[in-house]
């Protein structure tokens, strides 16, 4: 009985240790999310034009919010 509990505990410990994130791992890419999205939008991959339009709309909305914020401060 104690052998079974010990082996289950050991397996659980190994499973947790195997899933832990290692601090020494390098990121897969040095690009920011916006840079990756822009690179994808400029590519010829399927759906890239949709990503480009979404980025344009997002930029327009950000600009509009910034203008509204600057008006509110006056």
Helices and strands as residue ranges (DSSP letters): H 2-19, H 33-41, H 48-73
